[in-house]
């Protein structure tokens, strides 16, 4: 069994440099020239603030102090030019960064989805869809918003801060030291806050996944909820998760607000020191008011970049928690793989052989030495009580799961010796729950194929009896099937699934309770289409209604993971045993239904 996604706090912390390198290596390096252009624009935008602060000194000393009219114009036009350049650089870098972030997020989500799809089916038994949706959408969204903010802070705010500090130092280095005297005191509190934010962020992402899971289950189970009057119950469960989310997100926000708040306090103390010390020097005539205003402007303009950089530490911890969650997923590897040197798959309709196959789901044994043969080109039915292992036979045959021991062969070729894609291309599956997508009927039948002409498609529609109900649909073949095919009846969905199978034209057909949920009329139509579909193919059928497999070439009787008998209907009835008992029970129930 695949491990479940770990609970909050189980991920291993990594440094910011390590995580950013992962982002760069896997997703951002493809856009390096676009990023270089954006960073260059950030540098220009950031450099404008130091230039602005340098214009303050001549404004006060030369223009206001000396009354120089010529200086009034060049200072005024200089300030206007600074704002013009800053506006252009700021707008351009924001547009460019938005484009890069969209590209990077799309690449990240595409990679993550492709990887998730490659994982074993067992992984999805322990990890609900909501959690996985939150990884693909929510975690990637958090990472994408934060790395862009961090890069902007480094490219714009650091340049601004360095330039403004240089201006302040050029005025008076002692004033500058006084202004930042309290900053070293922030290091320890900042580290503690960062650790707190990362823990809270992990919890927040986990709860967001639980919320997505709850919504997914509610919307997919809306009819059972209504029929069982569970509206209040489900709303209450959802409300409980929302309360948890509020608590953890407020705590995360409090942690994020702590560092900028501490910076405000330390900056206020620094300004008080500068004002008292510098003011006394101005009164004594040792400094000019222009110098003080240039220094004060530089430090005032440095205030916002400093606060943004302080806030980045907290934001990065949020992104780091999401990065760790994604890395956990990406580090998982599928265990069911193609062989290094695959054999050529059999041609034609092959014989299927199970020999002493054992299979466990965790500690639970499901197949206990199952052995049988399905003859090439014939129909073989699997019957038995629920839990006998019939569906597991299908899963083993298609390598959705791996048996613990035993052999499964197509002709004389072991299935694990065939390339996985080649193996699964041999099968068409029609099950009780026909999985349709919220796309057009045409898309649901073609499933991405571009090589099907209209004549072949029309033949499939007729053979699967899809043509019978198309005139009743508003847009016919180009109408939407609805979520999970909800706009179609059960019989119509089954016929679409049969149409898919006809179009695939594979040598092996697997039918899993394909007619069990249908009414008599629909069952008759679908059964007719299935009989046409199975002609000339090696067909395995799982059926509880024994009347539907009476004419099978061979019937395999299973009980508690073992094959206990095999033969034709007449042979099994003559021998008595489990099949005869099942047949007699169903026949008696049918008689009772007729009497009623």
Secondary structure, 3 states (H helix, E strand, C coil): CCCCCCCCCCCCCCCHHHHHHHHHHHHHHHHHHHHHHHHHHHHHHHHHHHHHHHHHHHHHHHHHHCCCHHHHHHHHHHHHHHHHHHHHHHHHHHHHHHHHHHHHHHHHHHHHHHHHHHCCCCHHHHCCHHHHHHHHHHHHHHHHHHHHHHHHHHHHHHHHHHHHHHHHHHHCHHHHHHHCCCHHHHHHHHHHHHHHHHHHHHHHHHHHHHHHHHHHHHHHCHHHHHHCCCHHHHHHHHHHHHHHHHHHHHHHHHHHHHHHHHHHHHHHHHHHHHHHHHHHHHHCCCCCHHHHHHHHHHHHHHHHHHHHHHHHHHHHHHHHHHHHHHHHHHHCCCCCCCCCCCECCCCCCCCEEEEEEEEEECCEEEEEEEEEEECCCCEEEEECCCCCCHHHHHHHHCCCCCCCEEEEEECCEEHHHECHHHHHCCEEEEECCCCCCCCEHHHHHHCCCCCCCHHHHHHHHHHCCCHHHHCCCCCHHHCECCHHHCCCCHHHHHHHHHHHHHHHCCCEEEEECCCCCCCHHHHHHHHHHHHHHHCCCEEEEECCCHHHHCCCCEEEEEECCEEEEEECHHHHHHHCCHHHHHHHHHHHHHHHHHHC
